[in-house]
C-alpha cells in the first residue's frame, strides 16, 4: 500500500524508518519531511495544515493510509476533512477526529474529561482575562510552586511552574491580559502542583480496543539537572526503571481503561495514539496531560523497541481489530539524546552545516530540524537530531549515544550531558 506521513520532525523520521521496514508498504511519502526522511521516502513540500493540497496529493499518488504526526492538523480536524469528502473517505487516517483531539487542543477540555470520568489528576480552575482577579485569589489558596497552563496549543511551551506568588500573578497577567502565547493563553488553567516523578504512557486505540506501548520518560528542560526553560524535549529513555508491574497495572486500571471507556461514553471516535503524561506521586499514577499523537522525542525510543510491523498495527487500528494483535517488545533499553541549535528554545540561527552523520555506528540518527541543501545537511530548526541507541541497560544505551554524539558537529551545537541522571 501507499502511505503518507504528515510532519517534519524526529517523530516523523522514526515513523518513516519503522514503516519502511514493512513489506506491506509499497511507496512512502512524507509531507513536508526532512533530511532523514529524504533517504527512505519521497518528501513532498506541503504544509501539514494545507488540507486541500494534501487531498490532491492523496489522489495523485493513490495513497491508502495517512499517519498524522503533529497535533495541529488533528486539532484542526484533518480526520473529519477526510471522512466528509466522498473522494477520499476510504483512506485510513491514523489520528483522532476533531472532537477527541480537543483532549490536547484545550487543557480545560482535558481536565473536564478527567473529572467527568473519575481519572486521577490535579485539582484545578480555569480563568480568562475577564476574571483575572479571581485567578490571583485562587493562586493565594494554593501552596507553591504554582502551575499555570495555557489552554490552547503553544508548541510544548505553554506550561509555567513558578515558586513565587508574585511572579505567578505577573505570569498569569502576562498570559491572559498581554496574550503571551497569543490565542492559546486566552484561557489559563491553574493547577495544584503534584510532587513526584514524570513518565509517559503511550496507547494505540481503534476506538474499542487498545494496546499499551512501551513506557518512556523524556527530559523537557534545556539545562542540566532539569533547569532552565521548557523545550519540546531534550532526550528520552525507555523503559522507565521505576515503573514496575504493580505501578503499570494501576496505570492501566485507573487511567487507560477509563480513558478509552470515556471516549466511547462521550461519543468521540478515536483511531490513533493517546499519549498520557503521568506523574508518580508516592506509588500512585495521576494524569498531568493528554496528547493525541506520539510524543517527540519519546517516539525515537518507543518505536525502536516495538518488534511488530507498524503497518499491521495501523491497519488493525483502521479496521477496529486491534484485539487480534499481540504487542512484541524488544527487551533492550533504548535512549535518545537531542542535539539542538545554540540559543534554543529562544532565538537561534538556522543553516548551519552538519557533519559526521555518516560516521555514526551502533546508533540510529533520527533527523528533526534538518534539511538537505546542495551536498550538505543543514540545520533548519531548534531541535536538530536525535541520537538513539540500544543497550542491556539504559546506562549502557546512554553511553553509546554520547560516544556517537562526539562524531557529530555543527556550529553552536548544544545538548544535555545528563539524560537519565535522575534515575
C-alpha positions in Angstrom: 0.0 0.0 0.0 1.0 3.7 -0.5 1.4 5.5 2.8 1.7 9.3 3.6 3.2 10.6 6.9 2.4 14.2 7.8 5.1 16.1 9.6 8.8 17.1 9.5 10.3 16.2 12.9 12.2 13.4 14.6 8.9 11.6 15.3 8.0 11.5 11.6 11.5 10.3 10.6 11.1 7.5 13.2 7.7 6.6 11.7 9.2 6.5 8.3 12.1 4.4 9.4 9.8 1.8 11.0 7.2 1.8 8.2 9.9 1.4 5.5 10.7 -1.9 7.1 7.2 -3.3 6.4 6.7 -5.5 3.3 3.1 -4.0 3.2 4.5 -0.6 2.4 4.9 -0.1 -1.4 5.5 3.6 -1.6 6.2 6.0 1.3 5.7 9.8 1.2 6.4 12.4 3.9 5.0 15.9 3.8 7.0 18.0 4.3 9.6 15.7 5.7 13.3 16.4 6.5 16.8 15.4 5.5 16.3 12.0 7.3 13.0 11.1 5.6 14.5 12.1 2.2 16.7 8.9 2.4 13.9 6.4 2.8 10.8 8.1 1.4 9.7 10.8 -1.0 9.5 14.2 0.6 6.6 16.5 -0.6 6.8 20.2 0.2 3.3 20.6 1.6 2.2 22.1 4.9 0.5 19.7 7.4 -2.3 22.2 7.6 -3.0 22.6 3.9 -5.8 20.0 3.7 -6.7 20.8 0.1 -3.1 20.2 -1.1 -3.0 17.0 1.0 -6.2 15.8 -0.8 -4.7 16.5 -4.2 -1.5 14.5 -3.2 -3.5 11.6 -1.8 -5.5 11.3 -5.0 -2.5 11.8 -7.3 -0.3 9.2 -5.6 -3.1 6.7 -4.8 -2.4 6.9 -1.1 -4.2 4.3 1.1 -3.2 5.5 4.6 -2.3 8.8 6.2 -0.4 8.9 9.5 -0.8 12.3 11.2 2.4 13.1 13.2 1.8 16.5 14.8 -1.1 17.8 16.9 -2.0 20.9 14.9 -3.8 19.2 11.9 -5.6 16.8 14.3 -6.9 19.7 16.4 -7.9 21.5 13.1 -9.9 18.4 12.0 -7.9 16.7 9.3 -9.5 13.3 10.1 -13.0 14.8 9.7 -11.9 16.5 6.5 -11.2 13.0 5.0 -14.4 11.5 6.4 -16.6 14.2 5.0 -15.1 14.0 1.4 -16.5 11.2 -0.8 -13.4 11.2 -2.9 -11.0 10.4 0.0 -13.2 9.0 2.8 -12.0 5.4 2.1 -8.4 6.4 3.0 -7.4 5.2 6.5 -6.4 8.1 8.7 -4.4 7.4 11.9 -5.2 10.1 14.4 -8.4 11.1 16.2 -11.3 13.2 14.9 -11.6 16.9 15.9 -13.8 16.4 18.9 -11.5 14.0 20.6 -8.4 16.0 19.5 -9.6 18.6 22.0 -8.0 16.5 24.7 -4.8 18.1 23.5 -6.3 21.3 21.9 -7.7 22.5 25.2 -6.3 22.0 28.7 -9.7 22.9 30.2 -11.5 20.3 28.0 -9.0 17.6 29.1 -9.4 18.5 32.8 -13.2 18.3 32.4 -12.9 14.9 30.7 -10.6 13.6 33.5 -13.0 14.8 36.3 -16.1 13.5 34.4 -14.6 10.0 34.2 -13.0 10.0 37.7 -9.5 9.7 36.4 -6.9 10.8 39.0 -5.4 14.3 38.2 -4.5 17.5 40.0 -7.2 19.9 41.3 -7.6 22.9 39.0 -9.6 26.0 38.0 -9.6 27.9 34.7 -9.6 31.7 34.1 -9.8 34.3 31.3 -8.9 37.9 31.2 -12.4 39.0 32.5 -11.8 37.1 35.8 -8.1 37.5 36.2 -8.6 38.9 39.7 -10.3 35.6 40.7 -7.2 33.9 39.3 -5.0 35.9 41.6 -7.3 35.0 44.5 -7.1 31.3 43.6 -3.3 31.4 43.5 -3.4 32.7 47.1 -5.3 29.5 48.2 -2.5 27.2 46.7 0.8 26.2 48.2 3.8 26.9 46.0 5.0 26.0 43.4 2.3 27.3 41.1 1.4 25.6 37.8 -0.1 27.8 35.0 -1.1 26.2 31.7 -2.1 28.0 28.5 -5.4 26.4 27.5 -4.6 26.0 23.8 -1.6 24.7 21.7 1.6 26.5 22.5 4.2 24.2 20.9 5.1 22.5 24.2 6.0 25.8 25.8 2.6 26.8 27.4 3.2 25.4 30.9 4.9 27.6 33.5 5.9 26.5 37.0 6.8 29.2 39.5 7.7 29.2 43.2 7.0 32.9 44.0 3.3 34.0 44.3 4.0 37.5 42.9 5.8 36.0 39.9 2.9 33.7 39.4 0.4 36.6 39.4 2.6 38.5 37.0 2.8 35.5 34.7 -1.0 35.0 34.8 -1.5 38.6 33.7 1.2 38.2 31.0 -0.6 35.1 29.7 -4.2 36.3 29.9 -4.1 40.1 29.5 -0.9 40.5 27.5 -1.5 37.4 25.4 1.9 36.0 25.9 1.0 32.8 24.0 -1.5 34.5 21.7 -4.9 32.8 21.4 -3.5 29.8 23.2 -3.5 31.7 26.5 -6.8 33.5 26.2 -7.8 31.0 28.9 -5.4 29.6 31.5 -5.7 26.6 33.7 -4.2 26.9 37.2 -3.4 23.6 38.9 -2.2 22.3 42.2 1.4 21.2 42.0 1.9 17.4 42.1 5.2 16.4 43.6 6.6 13.2 42.0 8.5 11.9 39.0 7.1 12.1 35.5 6.8 9.5 32.7 4.8 8.9 29.5 2.3 6.1 28.7 1.5 5.5 25.0 -1.7 3.8 23.9 -2.8 2.9 20.4 -6.6 2.6 20.2 -9.1 1.7 17.4 -11.9 3.3 19.5 -12.9 -0.1 21.0 -9.7 -1.9 21.8 -6.3 -0.6 22.9 -2.7 -1.7 23.1 -0.2 -0.2 25.5 3.2 0.5 24.0 6.5 0.7 25.9 6.7 3.5 28.6 9.2 6.3 28.2 10.5 9.3 30.2 11.5 12.5 28.5 13.5 15.5 29.6 11.8 18.8 28.9 14.1 21.4 30.3 17.0 22.9 28.3 19.6 22.8 31.2 21.3 20.1 33.2 19.6 19.0 36.3 16.2 19.9 34.8 16.8 23.6 34.9 16.0 26.4 32.6 13.2 26.9 30.0 10.9 24.2 28.8 11.6 22.7 25.4 10.0 20.3 23.0 12.2 17.6 24.7 15.9 17.1 25.1 16.1 13.3 25.3 14.2 10.2 26.4 14.7 6.7 27.8 12.6 3.5 27.6 11.6 1.5 29.6 11.2 3.6 32.7 13.1 1.9 35.5 10.7 2.9 38.3 7.6 1.8 36.5 7.3 -1.7 37.8 4.5 -4.2 37.1 2.3 -3.2 40.0 2.5 0.5 39.1 1.8 -0.2 35.4 -1.3 -2.3 36.5 -2.6 0.8 38.3 -2.0 2.9 35.2 -4.0 0.5 33.1 -6.9 0.0 35.5 -7.2 3.6 36.8 -6.2 5.6 33.8 -6.0 3.8 30.4 -9.3 1.8 30.7 -11.4 4.7 31.9 -9.9 7.0 29.2 -10.9 4.6 26.4 -14.3 4.0 28.0 -14.7 7.7 28.5 -14.1 8.4 24.8 -16.8 5.8 23.9 -19.2 7.2 26.5 -18.7 10.8 25.3 -19.2 9.5 21.7 -15.8 10.7 20.5 -14.5 8.3 17.8 -10.7 7.7 18.2 -8.3 5.8 15.9 -4.8 6.7 16.8 -2.4 7.3 19.7 -3.2 8.6 23.1 -0.2 10.0 24.9 -0.8 10.1 28.6 1.6 12.4 30.6 1.7 10.8 34.0 3.3 11.7 37.4 4.0 9.0 40.0 3.0 10.5 43.4 4.1 8.0 46.0 3.1 4.8 44.4 0.1 6.2 42.6 -0.2 7.5 39.0 -2.0 10.7 38.2 -2.6 12.4 34.8 -0.8 15.6 34.0 -2.0 15.9 30.4 -3.2 14.2 27.3 -1.7 14.4 23.9 -3.4 13.0 20.8 -0.3 11.8 19.0 3.0 10.3 19.8 5.5 12.4 21.8 8.8 13.6 20.4 11.5 12.6 21.4 9.7 9.6 23.1 8.8 8.2 19.7 12.5 7.8 19.0 12.8 5.3 21.9 9.4 3.7 21.8 9.2 2.6 18.2 12.7 1.2 18.1 11.6 -1.2 20.9 8.5 -2.3 19.1 9.0 -5.5 17.2 5.6 -5.6 15.5 5.1 -4.5 11.9 3.8 -0.9 12.4 1.7 -1.1 9.2 -0.1 -4.2 10.6 -0.9 -2.2 13.8 -2.2 0.7 11.8 -4.4 -1.5 9.6 -5.8 -3.1 12.7 -6.4 0.4 14.1 -8.3 1.5 11.0 -10.3 -1.8 10.9 -11.0 -1.9 14.6 -9.3 -5.3 15.0 -6.5 -4.4 17.4 -7.6 -7.0 19.9 -6.2 -9.7 17.5 -2.6 -8.4 17.7 -0.1 -9.1 20.4 2.4 -6.4 21.1 6.0 -7.6 21.0 8.6 -5.6 22.8 12.4 -5.6 22.4 13.9 -6.4 25.9 16.7 -4.0 25.4 16.6 -0.4 26.7 16.6 2.5 24.2 17.8 6.0 24.9 17.8 9.1 22.7 19.7 12.4 23.1 18.6 15.5 21.2 21.1 17.8 19.6 19.7 21.4 19.5 20.7 24.7 17.9 22.6 27.2 20.2 20.1 29.6 21.8 17.1 27.2 21.5 14.4 27.3 22.9 14.8 31.1 22.4 16.3 32.7 19.4 18.7 30.5 17.3 20.3 30.6 13.9 19.5 28.2 11.1 21.5 27.0 8.1 24.5 25.6 10.0 26.3 22.7 8.1 26.1 19.3 9.9 29.0 16.9 9.6 29.8 13.4 10.8 26.3 11.8 10.3 27.8 9.1 8.0 30.4 8.1 10.7 27.8 7.0 13.3 27.9 3.3 14.1 25.7 1.4 16.6 23.3 4.2 17.0 20.3 5.4 14.9 20.3 9.1 13.8 16.7 10.5 13.6 16.7 13.8 11.8 14.4 16.6 13.1 15.1 20.2 12.3 17.4 19.5 9.4 17.2 19.7 5.6 19.3 18.9 2.6 20.8 21.9 0.8 23.1 21.1 -2.2 25.6 18.5 -0.9 25.1 19.3 2.7 22.7 18.6 5.6 21.9 21.9 7.3 20.1 22.9 10.5 16.6 24.2 9.9 15.0 24.1 13.4 15.7 24.3 17.1 15.8 20.5 17.8 18.1 19.2 15.1 18.8 15.5 15.5 18.1 12.7 18.0 20.7 10.0 18.6 19.1 6.7 19.6 20.9 3.7 21.0 20.1 0.3 22.4 21.7 -1.3 25.5 21.2 -4.0 28.0 20.5 -1.2 30.5 19.6 2.4 29.9 23.0 3.4 31.2 24.8 1.4 28.5 22.5 2.8 25.8 23.1 6.4 27.0 26.9 5.9 27.0 26.7 4.7 23.4 24.6 7.7 22.3 27.1 10.1 24.0 30.1 8.4 22.3 28.4 8.8 18.9 27.5 12.4 19.5 31.2 13.2 19.7 31.4 12.4 16.0 28.7 14.9 15.0 29.2 18.7 14.6 27.5 21.9 13.7 28.2 25.5 14.8 26.8 26.2 18.3 25.7 22.6 18.8 24.1 22.0 22.2 22.8 19.0 24.1 22.2 17.9 27.7 25.0 15.9 29.2 22.9 14.3 32.0 20.0 12.4 30.3 18.9 9.7 32.8 20.7 11.5 35.7 17.6 11.3 38.0 17.0 7.6 37.8 
